[in-house]
Amino acid sequence: MNLILEEKQGANGVVILTVDGFIDTSTSPVFEEKIKKLYAENKAKLVLDLSKTEFISSAGWGIMIAYLKKMRNAGGDIRLAEMIDNVDKVFKLMEFDNLINSYKLVDEAVKSYKE
């Protein structure tokens, strides 16, 4: 399975990372390296655009949870946007909605950093 990560700069220092494909055990190292790089570059305000993400395994969710505290400690956060139904169902089933904020639209997630 392939994973394509596209980084865009949003308003107020927010980085929008579009995740296209599957995050599973074979692609999670690429995903983790990108998150790690953003964190190292002090790009702690992150919105993950998941509109093209077809599947996220426990490895992918684990990376998000692992970096969530680091990003928050650095004055940022990880916020999710535009999850497809199957990904959203797992997100809620695992009760990650108690930890990570999610939004219907990328723009809403970006704007939420101003609040």
CORRACOR-V649084 format. One line per field, one symbol per residue. ss: DSSP state (@ for helix, = for strand, . for the rest). burial: 1 if it has 16 or more other C-alpha atoms within 10 Angstrom, else 0. A space follows every 10 residues. Layout:
ss = ???
burial = ???
//
This chain:
ss = ..=======. @@@.====== ===....@@@ @@@@@@@@@@ ....====== ======.@@@ @@@@@@@@@@ @@@...==== =...@@@@@@ @@@..@@@.. .==..@@@@@ @@@@.
burial = 0011001001 0001111111 1111001100 1101110110 0011111111 1011110011 1011001101 1000011111 1110001101 1000000000 0110011011 00100
//
